[in-house]
Every structure is written in structure tokens, then in C-alpha cells.
């Protein structure tokens, strides 16, 4: 029965999926920020590497998925090479180099933020089977890029566009001339699991088994102490972003080896309601103060500004940036919050076109106080389960909260590990007899 389910084609899973919004790999970090702020219902934006003069008729559909590498230059001259979100940008801006020269950091190409993305984005044919999609996911793919066929669009199965900040259909605002007007969408782990949920009984008895018995509890988790410096977790936050995970904030004292109680988390959703000034908080505050800042960044208490000034002034690596007092930090906050899209930005006639060009021929104004309602999770903190929780219970919980993971804790609330969408998909795909 599971084999029959997995014989479904990928195009069965993309009904109703909106077209991807995209940026060229040569676009600046500044432009990526504008795009994310301008489109409140989008959490991630695809980044494409498009060869000049590429056309849709150069693409030849096959039954096999096409990985994003250099082995298919004839068939895929325009390729999705990564995705961009606020978490990735804020981590980039929190580095010493970026804080020393904010303007230069914002003008860097967005491609500098995409290391490690090559295997996480794969192209797959609409006629490929669900089994092939799961195979691609098992090799590390997080997003499967699928061309929206003309037949699907004619029958209204693909959305013609979503809503931008100015409430106009995006297809009226954005260029769709790339690939002769063809659009693309992508499948995520969540999309695949929602599809499988409708027929989850075919995987029996797995859904009723505990996550402990199934062996899908991931114990090599990332964590940081609530009183630690947030900057000490910067690399962990980057890694978590890259792997659709989170960093656990735990209550620990110096010298303790654990187990620890989890009191919070730093995840993608942590960054979705704040703006880029959170980079300064990430570079200078404690984990507790950083979380306080991002939860209420529009009215930052003076005590946090003073704390940022004090800690930045003590960091010798930033001394050359002349960040010495509260005035310097206030000026840095202003610089990060008041930038605008430059008139000589890279999106002009020389810009490569692709599946759904986000900024091409359309000047976007800067909105620094946008509420990203479409990206909000339905919970205000970490979500938990027990090692004895069933697979179906954990899956339903994660889907309800639209998270890629669920923390696993013992009865005394000490942290055991986490269960991820990738782990659930792995155990389901291994049991398809």
C-alpha cells in the first residue's frame, strides 16, 4: 500500500502552490532585505544563478530529479542555488566585519551568504514519483524546485500570485518573462508530510510507535546557556538555520555538564518579527537580553542600549570601529534602520532574468516596521514531546505549529533531543514495503 502511495507524481503535491519569488545571485544583501520586508507573507526567497540568454526551451523534462550541480549545464542553465531569510541576514550583519562597515556589508552580493546550500536545493521533474522526491530528500534536499506546467495553470491549480505589501497581485508587479514566462514552486518537507498524512495508515504500525522505539530522536543538539553571550552562539545559530533546526536556550551554570532544562530557543521564528538592528543585539547582549530585544525591538529599553554600548566598547576586536559609547551604538542602530535602496542598485537592464524576478524593473521602497504575519508560527515558545510520544502525535504537533522540529524532554523537563521532519520522512521512506 505504501508503495502505491509513493507512486504518486510530484505534480500531485504542488496543486495550489504559489510561484516562487526570486532574486539573482548577484543581487545585494540590501536587495534581499528589501524583498523580505516588502513581502510580508514570505519567510524565504529563492536565489537563482541564471546564465544570460537562458530560455525555457533549453529545459528537457526527465523522470529523474536534477541536482543543483554543474553536471547539467545544457538542461538547466538557470538554477535555484539557495534561499534567503532574515535569520541568515541578521547573523551575517552581526559579524565584526559587517558591523565595522554596514554600508559595505549591505552591498555585498547575496551569494556570499549561501555557503553550504548547494545540496539543499534540488530541481525535480513534475512527473517524477513521490518516491523519487523522498530519495532526493534523503540525500539532504530541503526544497525541491518544480516547474509549474501550463496545464496546471490553465486549470487554476497554481496560484497566479500572492499579495505584496501594497496589496497588489505580485504577478502585476514582478517580471515573469524569464524562461518564456514559466513559473516555479518548491516542495518542502512540510508539504510532503501533509500529503502523506492523508494516507498515514498505510505506514502502519509506524504511526503508533513511540519516537524512542523508532530511533528518530536526534541527541546531538545545539544549545547555549541563558546567561551566555549571544555572540558565542552565532555559529550554532547559522548551523541551525542551514539545517532547519534551532538552538536550545538552557538553564545551566558554569561547570555543569547536564542534563539541562530548556527555557527557550533561538530559531527562525525568533528573527521573523524583528528587523536588522537585531544584529547589534546578537553581537553584544547576553542570550536572555537578546531574546528580550527581539521580542520588543520597536521600543528598546535604554538599559539594553547601554548594555550594548558597554559590551561593544569592551570588545577589542571592535575597537577599530570606534564603537565606544551609547551614542555610537545609537548611531549604528540608526544606520542599520535607515538605509534605502540605492538608485544604482544591480536590478537594471543588465540583470539576468529567471522564473519570478522579485525586483527587476520595479523599485521597492523600504518598510522597516513590517509585521510578517504570513510567517508567524502559531506558538509563542518551544514545543515539546516525550520520548514515549507516538510518531503520529509528534507529527501532528509539528504540523499544527508549522515547525520543522519538536523538542524531546523527560518528565522532569530535562532536554533529551529533538525530532525533525527530516527524521520522520527518513523512517517513513525506509518502511515502504
VOGU-428616 format. One record per residue (C-alpha): x, y, z. Coordinates in steps of 0.25 Angstrom, whole numbers, padded with zeros to 4 digits, always signed. Layout:
N
XYZ
...
***
This chain:
433
+0000+0000+0000
+0011+0010+0003
+0018+0007-0010
+0005+0010-0017
+0004+0023-0009
+0019+0027-0013
+0016+0025-0028
+0008+0038-0028
+0015+0048-0036
+0021+0061-0031
+0011+0070-0039
+0000+0064-0030
+0007+0071-0018
+0008+0084-0024
-0007+0087-0026
-0009+0101-0021
+0005+0104-0019
+0009+0119-0021
+0020+0123-0031
+0034+0125-0025
+0039+0139-0023
+0053+0140-0026
+0066+0148-0026
+0078+0147-0035
+0091+0142-0028
+0097+0155-0032
+0087+0163-0024
+0092+0171-0012
+0089+0167+0003
+0082+0181+0003
+0072+0176-0008
+0069+0163-0001
+0065+0171+0012
+0056+0180+0003
+0050+0168-0003
+0047+0161+0010
+0042+0173+0017
+0033+0177+0005
+0026+0163+0004
+0020+0160+0018
+0015+0147+0014
+0028+0141+0010
+0039+0135+0020
+0049+0131+0010
+0052+0136-0004
+0059+0127-0014
+0073+0131-0020
+0076+0127-0035
+0088+0127-0043
+0084+0130-0057
+0092+0130-0070
+0089+0141-0079
+0081+0137-0091
+0075+0125-0084
+0062+0120-0089
+0051+0110-0085
+0052+0102-0098
+0066+0098-0093
+0060+0090-0082
+0057+0076-0085
+0048+0069-0075
+0053+0055-0070
+0047+0045-0060
+0059+0047-0051
+0062+0059-0041
+0073+0069-0045
+0082+0072-0034
+0088+0086-0034
+0102+0084-0039
+0110+0086-0051
+0106+0073-0058
+0094+0078-0065
+0098+0091-0072
+0090+0088-0084
+0077+0085-0077
+0077+0095-0066
+0084+0108-0070
+0076+0115-0059
+0077+0108-0046
+0072+0111-0032
+0084+0111-0023
+0079+0115-0009
+0069+0122-0001
+0070+0135+0008
+0063+0138+0021
+0064+0149+0032
+0072+0139+0041
+0083+0137+0031
+0084+0152+0028
+0084+0156+0043
+0095+0146+0046
+0103+0152+0035
+0101+0166+0039
+0105+0162+0054
+0119+0159+0049
+0131+0168+0053
+0134+0172+0038
+0119+0175+0035
+0117+0184+0048
+0130+0191+0045
+0125+0195+0031
+0109+0194+0030
+0108+0200+0016
+0119+0191+0010
+0112+0179+0016
+0099+0182+0011
+0105+0184-0003
+0111+0170-0003
+0105+0160-0013
+0095+0151-0006
+0102+0139-0011
+0113+0141+0000
+0102+0136+0010
+0099+0123+0002
+0111+0114+0006
+0106+0100+0009
+0093+0102+0001
+0097+0094-0012
+0091+0081-0008
+0079+0086+0000
+0072+0091-0013
+0069+0081-0024
+0061+0082-0037
+0052+0071-0039
+0042+0068-0051
+0027+0070-0049
+0025+0055-0054
+0035+0049-0044
+0029+0040-0034
+0028+0043-0019
+0038+0032-0016
+0048+0040-0025
+0045+0052-0017
+0047+0045-0004
+0060+0039-0009
+0065+0054-0012
+0061+0058+0002
+0069+0046+0008
+0081+0052+0001
+0079+0065+0008
+0070+0073+0000
+0061+0083+0008
+0054+0089-0004
+0050+0082-0017
+0049+0092-0029
+0037+0088-0038
+0033+0095-0051
+0018+0099-0051
+0013+0093-0064
+0004+0101-0074
-0007+0090-0072
-0007+0093-0057
-0008+0108-0058
-0019+0106-0069
-0028+0099-0059
-0025+0109-0048
-0017+0099-0039
-0005+0108-0038
-0008+0122-0031
-0006+0133-0040
+0001+0141-0030
+0001+0145-0015
-0001+0158-0009
+0011+0168-0007
+0012+0179+0004
+0004+0189-0005
-0007+0178-0007
-0005+0177-0022
-0004+0163-0028
+0011+0160-0029
+0009+0156-0044
+0005+0170-0047
+0018+0176-0040
+0028+0165-0043
+0035+0161-0056
+0031+0147-0061
+0038+0148-0074
+0049+0138-0070
+0048+0124-0076
+0037+0129-0086
+0028+0132-0075
+0029+0119-0068
+0028+0119-0053
+0033+0110-0042
+0029+0106-0028
+0036+0097-0018
+0033+0086-0009
+0037+0086+0006
+0038+0075+0016
+0025+0080+0022
+0018+0079+0008
+0022+0065+0007
+0017+0061+0021
+0004+0068+0020
+0002+0060+0007
+0006+0047+0014
-0003+0050+0026
-0016+0047+0018
-0011+0033+0016
-0003+0031+0028
-0010+0018+0032
-0003+0011+0020
+0010+0012+0028
+0004+0004+0040
+0009+0001+0050
+0019+0012+0050
+0010+0024+0053
+0006+0018+0066
+0020+0014+0071
+0028+0023+0080
+0039+0032+0075
+0048+0025+0084
+0045+0012+0079
+0047+0017+0065
+0061+0023+0068
+0058+0036+0062
+0061+0045+0074
+0073+0054+0070
+0082+0055+0082
+0094+0063+0076
+0086+0077+0078
+0091+0091+0079
+0090+0098+0092
+0094+0111+0099
+0093+0116+0113
+0082+0127+0116
+0093+0135+0123
+0104+0133+0112
+0108+0143+0102
+0098+0142+0090
+0111+0144+0080
+0116+0131+0086
+0105+0124+0079
+0106+0131+0066
+0112+0119+0058
+0102+0110+0065
+0090+0119+0060
+0096+0119+0046
+0097+0104+0046
+0083+0103+0051
+0078+0112+0040
+0085+0104+0030
+0079+0091+0035
+0065+0095+0039
+0067+0093+0054
+0068+0102+0066
+0078+0105+0077
+0072+0101+0091
+0074+0112+0102
+0076+0104+0114
+0078+0108+0129
+0092+0104+0132
+0102+0108+0142
+0117+0109+0139
+0124+0095+0140
+0111+0088+0139
+0110+0076+0129
+0096+0074+0129
+0085+0069+0127
+0079+0083+0125
+0065+0089+0125
+0061+0096+0113
+0055+0110+0116
+0055+0115+0101
+0060+0115+0087
+0067+0123+0076
+0060+0119+0063
+0056+0124+0050
+0043+0129+0056
+0052+0137+0067
+0056+0146+0055
+0043+0148+0048
+0037+0159+0056
+0049+0168+0057
+0058+0176+0048
+0072+0176+0044
+0076+0184+0057
+0075+0171+0064
+0089+0168+0058
+0095+0178+0068
+0088+0171+0080
+0093+0158+0075
+0107+0163+0075
+0107+0170+0089
+0096+0165+0098
+0094+0152+0107
+0085+0141+0101
+0074+0146+0111
+0075+0161+0107
+0076+0157+0092
+0063+0150+0093
+0057+0161+0101
+0062+0171+0090
+0056+0163+0078
+0042+0162+0085
+0041+0177+0087
+0051+0183+0077
+0042+0195+0074
+0043+0201+0088
+0056+0196+0093
+0059+0200+0107
+0070+0209+0110
+0077+0199+0119
+0079+0190+0107
+0084+0201+0098
+0094+0204+0110
+0097+0189+0111
+0100+0188+0096
+0109+0201+0097
+0117+0195+0109
+0119+0181+0103
+0123+0186+0089
+0133+0196+0095
+0140+0185+0103
+0142+0176+0091
+0156+0179+0086
+0152+0173+0072
+0142+0185+0070
+0151+0196+0075
+0155+0199+0061
+0141+0202+0058
+0140+0213+0069
+0128+0208+0076
+0131+0213+0089
+0119+0219+0096
+0103+0219+0095
+0103+0230+0085
+0112+0221+0075
+0102+0209+0077
+0090+0218+0075
+0097+0223+0062
+0099+0209+0058
+0085+0205+0061
+0081+0217+0052
+0090+0213+0041
+0084+0199+0041
+0070+0204+0041
+0070+0216+0032
+0077+0210+0019
+0070+0211+0006
+0071+0204-0007
+0081+0211-0015
+0078+0217-0029
+0089+0210-0035
+0085+0196-0030
+0088+0184-0038
+0074+0182-0043
+0074+0188-0057
+0074+0184-0071
+0087+0176-0069
+0081+0167-0058
+0079+0153-0062
+0064+0148-0063
+0059+0136-0057
+0046+0129-0052
+0040+0140-0044
+0049+0152-0043
+0046+0159-0030
+0052+0173-0032
+0054+0174-0047
+0049+0187-0053
+0041+0190-0040
+0047+0200-0030
+0042+0196-0016
+0042+0205-0004
+0047+0202+0010
+0038+0197+0021
+0045+0195+0034
+0033+0192+0043
+0026+0182+0034
+0019+0170+0042
+0022+0157+0035
+0008+0152+0038
+0009+0141+0028
+0021+0135+0034
+0017+0135+0049
+0017+0122+0056
+0005+0118+0064
+0012+0117+0077
+0020+0127+0086
+0031+0117+0090
+0037+0104+0088
+0028+0092+0086
+0031+0079+0094
+0028+0064+0094
+0033+0052+0102
+0041+0040+0097
+0029+0031+0098
+0021+0040+0089
+0016+0033+0077
+0021+0037+0063
+0007+0042+0059
+0005+0051+0071
+0019+0057+0069
+0016+0059+0054
+0002+0066+0057
+0008+0075+0067
+0019+0080+0058
+0010+0082+0046
+0000+0089+0055
+0011+0099+0059
+0017+0099+0046
+0031+0096+0051
+0041+0086+0045
+0045+0080+0059
+0039+0077+0073
+0048+0077+0085
+0048+0064+0093
+0049+0065+0109
+0048+0056+0120
+0037+0056+0131
+0046+0066+0139
+0047+0075+0127
+0061+0072+0124
+0065+0072+0110
+0067+0059+0102
+0068+0064+0088
+0059+0067+0076
+0051+0060+0065
+0051+0067+0052
+0043+0066+0039
+0055+0060+0032
+0056+0049+0042
+0041+0046+0041
+0042+0045+0026
+0054+0036+0027
+0047+0026+0035
+0035+0026+0026
+0043+0025+0014
+0051+0013+0019
+0038+0005+0022
+0031+0005+0009
+0028-0010+0007
***
